[in-house]
């Protein structure tokens, strides 16, 4: 495996369609498009606290994981999977919800702070570095003071679904671009899109 894609989110049906789980939605869409074994369930239990799907983009092997640790401990699963698959930290991509972006906007970066995101914070702590990719996916900021937690754990509004689905497609394409052409060119391509 050459790349590790980590869909940040929470396990369980009650969280499946929530804003906080956009990372899982993107991971699922990517895996559906690129799975290498169509005769088995898309995701299977990993060798740690995650579900995994084996994928390929062109000739590049990619493993996609969905941590089962809940969002705030996502880094534990990511670090364990990184060691298990012998994937260097600079080839890890975290799929993250971003409330500072409108629904539909994505942004790719290869380092930086946690931006106040507990899942990203956990990954920085457990990986021991900030130098991994984040693909940030907009969930909008339609909440007042003290309402963030409730907001991110609610589903997208019906009028947002089309933009959400379009964003998921863009995010899958962004991952493909990163894997195919490398970081510098991918960020140029992905980050000029609106």
N, C-alpha and C positions, 0 to 999 in steps of 0.2 A: 504494500500500500504506500502510495506516494503523498497523498493528501488526506487530512482528517477534517471533515465538516461537522461542526457541533451545532445542532439545533437547540437553542436555549428555550426552555419552557417548563411546564409542569405536567407530570403524568396524570392520567385519569380523564374520564369522559367529561367531568364538570368543567375542566379547563380547556378542552380541546379546541373550542372555537373562540377563545378569548384573545384580546389584543396581546397579552403577555406571551401568547403561544405562536405568534407569527413566525418565530424561528423554527418551530416544529413544522408549521405548514409549508414553509419554504423547503426544509429538509425532506419532507415527504414528497413534495412535487419533484424535486431534483432526483430523489431515489426512484420514483416511478418512471421517470424518463430514462434513467441511465443504469438501472439494475442489470447485473450480469447474469442473474439466475431467475428466470420468469416462472420456474416450476415450484418455487417455494414461497412462503409468506414474504412480503416485502421486507419487513424488519423482523429479526430474530433476537433472542436474548444474547447479549454479549458476555464476555468473560469478566464483567464487572457490573457496575450500576448503570447500565445503558442497554438500549436496543440498538442493533446495527444493521446496516444494509451495505452490501458490497456492490460497488458501481465502477463504471469505466467511462471516461471521456476521451474519445480517440483511443490512443494506446496507453493512457494514464490511469492507473488504478486508484480509486478513491473509496474511502470508507466514510459513511455517514452515520453519526450516532445521535440518539435521543437520550440524554441523561435521565435517569429515573430518581435522581437525588432531590428533586424540586429545584427551582430556579436558584435559590441562594447558595446552593452547594454544587452548582454545575461544574465548577473547576475540579472537584474531586474526580468525577467521571472523565472529564477531558484529559486530565493529567495521567490517569490510569490508562486510558485508551492510547494516549500518545506513547507511553512506554511499551504497552502491549504490542502495538503495531510498528514500533520503531520509527515513528514519524517525528521529524524535527519540529520544534515549536514555530518556526517561520513558515511551516506548511500546514498550519492549523487555521481554520476559518470559523469564527463564532457568528452565528446568525442571531441578531439581536433586535428587539423592539426599541424604537426611538420615538419618544413623545414630542421631541422638538421638531419633528418632520411631519408634514401632512401625510395622510394615507395616500400611498402611491409613490412617494419619493424614497429612493435608496441611496446609500453612500458607502463606498468601500474605502477603508483605511487600513494601514498595516502596523499601527502602533497607537499609543496614546493612553490617556487616563481612562478610568472606568466610567466617566461621565455620570456618576451617581447611580449606575446600573448595578444591582447586587450580583447578577449572574456574571457580568464582566469582571467585577471586583473579585469574585471567587476564582475566576480563571486566572487573573493576574497573580493572585496569592498562591494558588496551587501550582501553576506553571513556573512561577518564579521569574516572570518576565512580562513586560507590556508588549513585546514584539511578536504579536500574532495578529492575524487579520480579523477585522470586524466588518461584517456586512450589515449595516444598520437599515432597518425597514420601518417606515413611518407609521405611527398609530394615532397621530394627532394629539392635541392638548386641550381637549374639551372637558376640563375639570377645574374646580375651584380649589382654594386652599384646603389642605388636609384630605382631599378626595382622590389622590393619585392611586392608592392601593385598590380602592373599589373600582376605579376607572379601568385600570389595566386588567382586572379580573372579570371584566364584562365583555360580551361579544361585540364585534363590529356592528354598527347600526346598519339597517337594511339598505339605506342609500349609499353606504360605503363599500358594499360587497363587490361591486364591479371594479372599483378602484383597487380594492384589496387584492382581488384575483389578478388584475393586470400587474400589480406590484410583485406578486409571487412569480409571475412569468418573467418579469424583468430581473428579479433576484436570481432565478435559475440561470438565465442567460449571463448574468454577471459572474456567477460561479464558473460557468463554462469558459468565459473569456479569461478569467484569472488563470485557470488551469492550462488553457491553450496558449496564451501569449505572454504570461508572466505579469508580475505585480505592476511595474511602472506603466506599461501600455494599458493594462486593464483599468487602472485607476483613471487614466486619461479618458478612456472610453466610457466607463460606467459613471463617473462623477460629473460629466457634462450633461447627462440626461436630466430632464426635469420630471 
